[in-house]
């Protein structure tokens, strides 16, 4: 969402980015097709300079579109891989989640690498670094270098610089603390639909994640077709609403404005 309240959506099946204006109209964001064609824009973020940052999962790149429609690659050489280093020489594999931290760095859920990456864009030492995951499927908390994920999707950053991760195939919500350690916030790892104490609760392929102004965590619980809430104490987990009658397959992403859910986007709606 930009400062004017307009919402940007990755329309992945149409290979485009759409703008939902506050007056209710929708327009397609124009950009320079001679520079790059966007495939599968799976996650978006809007930075303080007015750029739209996009996780282009098909091209294995993070790109940006400025206000004039100019396209620039932020990170990734376009090939599938798992390499840190200089942003344009780094490699990704199907990135599907993206957000900005409190310093303007880009946090990426590098889904098919089962890892969380950060793109440092300020200063002279611009680089891509892995801050969670080994590149192999698994489930392991502890030091970020040995931690493991399984298809991480959504990412969000709280007021304390902790990174929340929707670890979709582990059916858990994980946190990368600002000191680099990884722990589990919610979910016992089993596919299910159960509220209660966060570590005993159950999810089924959580994909979207956001943090409201109270610090509570909102999760789109994909195959349960529901929105869940984890209170900021990280102890209680409750269902905000079960969307029984909607013809949706997978809840993908949620965007928050003032403490309320204002937008849901869906994958594979029929």
C-alpha positions in Angstrom: 0.0 0.0 0.0 1.3 3.4 -0.9 1.1 6.6 1.2 -2.1 7.6 -0.6 -3.8 4.4 0.4 -3.7 2.7 -3.1 -3.2 -1.0 -3.0 -0.8 -2.9 -5.3 -1.5 -6.5 -6.2 0.6 -9.1 -8.0 -1.7 -10.5 -10.7 0.5 -13.5 -11.3 -1.6 -15.4 -13.9 -1.8 -12.2 -16.0 1.9 -11.5 -15.5 1.2 -8.0 -14.3 0.9 -5.7 -11.3 -2.4 -4.0 -10.6 -3.2 -0.9 -8.7 -6.5 -0.8 -6.7 -7.2 2.9 -6.2 -9.0 4.4 -3.3 -11.9 5.4 -5.5 -12.5 1.7 -6.3 -11.0 1.7 -9.8 -8.3 -0.7 -11.0 -5.5 0.0 -13.3 -2.5 -2.0 -14.6 0.8 -0.6 -13.6 2.7 0.3 -16.8 6.4 -0.4 -17.0 9.1 -0.6 -19.7 8.7 -4.0 -21.4 11.8 -3.4 -23.4 13.9 -3.8 -20.3 12.2 -6.8 -18.6 9.0 -8.7 -18.7 7.6 -9.7 -15.3 6.6 -13.3 -14.8 4.8 -14.5 -11.8 4.8 -11.4 -9.5 4.1 -13.3 -6.3 4.8 -10.7 -3.6 5.0 -6.9 -3.5 6.3 -4.2 -1.3 6.3 -0.4 -1.6 9.3 1.5 -0.4 9.7 5.0 0.9 11.0 6.3 -2.5 7.8 5.2 -4.3 9.3 2.1 -5.9 7.3 -1.1 -6.2 9.5 -4.1 -5.2 8.5 -7.4 -6.7 9.4 -11.0 -6.0 9.4 -12.4 -9.6 9.2 -16.1 -8.8 9.5 -17.3 -12.4 12.5 -15.2 -13.3 14.2 -15.8 -9.9 14.7 -12.1 -9.4 13.8 -9.3 -7.1 12.9 -6.3 -9.3 11.6 -2.8 -8.8 9.4 -0.5 -10.8 9.8 3.2 -10.1 7.1 5.9 -10.5 8.0 6.5 -14.1 7.7 2.8 -15.0 11.4 2.1 -15.3 12.4 -1.4 -14.4 15.5 -2.4 -12.6 16.8 -5.7 -11.2 17.5 -5.4 -7.5 18.9 -8.9 -7.0 19.3 -12.2 -8.8 20.9 -13.1 -12.1 17.9 -14.9 -13.3 19.1 -18.5 -12.9 18.0 -20.9 -10.3 20.5 -21.3 -7.6 21.4 -20.6 -4.0 24.3 -18.1 -3.9 24.9 -15.1 -1.7 27.1 -12.1 -2.5 26.8 -9.2 -4.8 23.1 -8.6 -5.5 23.2 -9.0 -9.3 25.4 -12.1 -9.0 23.3 -13.7 -6.3 20.8 -16.5 -7.2 17.4 -17.4 -6.0 14.9 -20.2 -6.6 11.3 -19.3 -6.8 11.1 -16.4 -4.3 7.4 -16.0 -3.2 7.5 -13.7 -0.2 8.9 -10.2 0.3 8.8 -7.4 2.7 11.0 -4.5 3.9 12.6 -4.3 7.3 12.8 -1.1 9.4 16.0 0.0 7.7 14.8 -0.4 4.1 16.5 -3.8 3.5 14.5 -6.3 1.5 13.6 -9.6 3.2 12.9 -12.4 0.8 11.3 -15.8 1.3 13.3 -17.8 -1.1 10.7 -20.5 -1.2 12.2 -23.3 -3.3 15.6 -22.9 -1.6 13.8 -23.2 1.8 15.6 -20.2 3.0 15.2 -16.6 4.1 17.4 -14.1 2.5 18.1 -10.4 3.0 19.2 -7.8 0.4 21.2 -5.0 2.0 20.8 -2.0 -0.2 22.3 0.9 1.8 25.9 1.9 2.2 28.8 0.6 0.2 28.4 -3.1 1.1 25.4 -4.0 -0.9 24.9 -7.7 -0.8 22.6 -10.7 -0.5 22.9 -12.8 2.7 21.1 -15.9 4.0 19.7 -15.3 7.5 17.7 -18.5 7.8 17.7 -22.0 6.2 20.4 -24.2 4.8 18.9 -24.7 1.4 17.6 -28.1 2.3 14.1 -29.1 3.4 13.8 -29.6 7.1 12.6 -28.2 10.5 15.2 -27.0 12.9 15.3 -24.1 15.3 18.4 -22.5 16.8 21.3 -20.7 15.2 20.3 -19.2 11.8 23.1 -21.1 10.0 21.7 -24.5 11.0 18.0 -23.6 11.0 15.8 -25.3 8.4 12.5 -24.4 6.7 10.1 -26.1 4.3 8.7 -23.8 1.6 8.6 -20.5 3.5 6.1 -18.1 1.9 5.0 -14.9 3.7 7.4 -12.8 5.7 6.8 -9.8 8.0 8.9 -7.7 10.3 7.8 -6.5 13.7 8.7 -3.3 15.6 11.7 -5.1 17.2 13.3 -6.1 13.9 12.2 -9.8 14.3 11.2 -11.5 11.1 8.0 -13.6 11.2 7.9 -16.4 8.6 4.9 -18.5 7.4 6.7 -21.8 7.1 4.1 -23.4 4.9 5.0 -27.0 4.6 6.1 -27.3 8.2 2.7 -25.9 9.1 4.3 -23.5 11.5 4.9 -19.8 12.1 8.6 -19.2 12.8 10.5 -16.2 14.0 14.0 -15.1 13.2 15.0 -13.0 16.2 17.1 -9.9 15.7 20.0 -11.7 17.3 19.9 -14.3 14.6 18.4 -17.2 16.4 15.3 -19.0 15.0 12.4 -20.3 17.0 8.8 -21.5 16.5 6.0 -19.1 17.4 3.0 -21.3 16.6 2.0 -24.7 15.2 2.8 -28.2 16.2 3.8 -29.2 12.7 0.8 -31.4 12.0 -1.7 -30.5 9.3 -4.9 -29.5 11.1 -7.2 -26.8 12.3 -7.0 -26.2 16.0 -6.9 -23.0 18.1 -5.5 -22.6 21.6 -2.0 -22.3 22.9 0.2 -21.2 20.1 2.7 -24.1 20.1 -0.2 -26.6 20.3 -2.3 -24.9 17.6 -2.5 -26.5 14.1 -2.3 -24.9 10.6 -2.5 -26.4 7.1 0.0 -24.7 4.8 0.0 -21.1 6.1 1.2 -18.7 3.4 0.4 -15.1 4.1 1.5 -13.2 7.2 1.2 -9.6 8.5 1.5 -7.7 11.8 -1.1 -5.3 12.9 -0.6 -2.0 14.8 -1.0 -3.9 18.1 1.8 -6.2 17.3 -0.5 -9.2 16.8 0.3 -11.6 14.0 -2.3 -12.3 11.3 -1.9 -15.4 9.2 -3.7 -16.6 6.1 -4.0 -20.4 6.7 -4.0 -21.6 3.1 -5.7 -25.0 3.0 -7.9 -24.2 6.0 -9.4 -21.3 4.1 -9.2 -19.1 7.2 -7.6 -16.2 8.8 -5.9 -16.8 12.1 -4.6 -14.4 14.8 -1.7 -15.0 17.1 -1.7 -12.5 19.9 1.5 -10.5 20.5 2.2 -12.4 23.6 2.8 -15.4 21.2 0.8 -17.6 23.6 -2.8 -17.6 22.4 -3.8 -18.4 18.9 -7.4 -17.8 17.7 -9.4 -17.9 14.5 -10.6 -14.6 13.2 -13.0 -16.1 10.7 -13.7 -19.2 8.8 -14.6 -18.3 5.2 -16.9 -21.3 4.5 -18.9 -20.2 1.5 -16.2 -18.4 -0.6 -15.2 -20.2 -3.8 -11.5 -20.0 -3.0 -8.8 -22.5 -3.0 -5.9 -21.0 -1.2 -5.6 -17.8 0.9 -2.4 -16.2 -0.2 -1.8 -12.8 1.3 -3.3 -10.3 3.6 -2.7 -6.6 3.9 -3.5 -4.6 7.0 -4.4 -1.0 7.5 -5.3 0.3 11.0 -5.8 -3.0 12.8 -8.3 -4.5 10.3 -8.0 -6.8 7.4 -8.7 -4.7 4.3 -7.6 -6.9 1.5 -7.3 -10.6 0.7 -5.9 -12.0 -2.5 -6.4 -15.5 -3.6 -4.8 -18.2 -5.7 -6.7 -20.5 -8.0 -10.1 -18.9 -7.6 -12.8 -20.8 -9.7 
